[in-house]
Amino acid sequence: MKETISSEEQLGTGAENYELVSVVVEYDERPNQCTIYHPDSNAIERMSSWISADTECFVDLYAER
């Protein structure tokens, strides 16, 4: 599953306006993993410029506001 974060969702966060892509990889024997990266990054850049964590570590932005 791919998901992008729109600039409207970033309003009020003080964040610069840029797009990120998130990909969830589902596993049978361990927690699913979500990786977030810049869509224009190449494979080499993604190895050093990404965030990855178990999906259970992420929370819904609007639920936490």
N, C-alpha and C positions, 0 to 999 in steps of 0.2 A: 504494500500500500504506500503510495506517495502522497504527500500533503505539502502544500505551500502555505506560508504565512503572508497574508496581504498587508499592505501598508495601513489599511484601515484598522486592522487588528493591533498594529503597533502604536496607534495614536495614544498619546499621553504617557508613553513609556520612556521617552527621552532617547529612544533608539534611533539610529540612523535609518534611512529608508533603503532597505535592500531585501532581497528575496532569499529565503533558505528552503531547502528541500529536506523532507524527512522520509525515511524508508524504514519500514518495520519488517524484520526477518523473523518468521515464526519457526520455532523449534519444537520437537516432540518431547525431548528429554531434559530441557532446561528452559528458563524464562525467555520469552521473546525479546529481541533487541531492537531498539530504535536508534538510527544513526541520522544525525542532522549535519548538513554540509551546504556549501554554496553551490548552486547549480552549474556555474561556469568552471568549476575546478576540474582538473584532469585527474586521472587515476593516481598519479604520483602525489599531487597536492592533497588529495583526500586522505592519503595515508598519514599526513601530519597535521591536517587542518580540519578536524571533524570532532563531533561530540557523539559518543555512543554510550547507551546505558540500557539496563533492563526496562521494559515498558512500564513496569509497576512503579518505577521511580519518577515518572512524569505525572503531572497533575493537569487538569483542565484549567486553562487560564481564567476563564470566566467564572468557574466555580470557586476560585481562590481570591477573587477580587472583592 
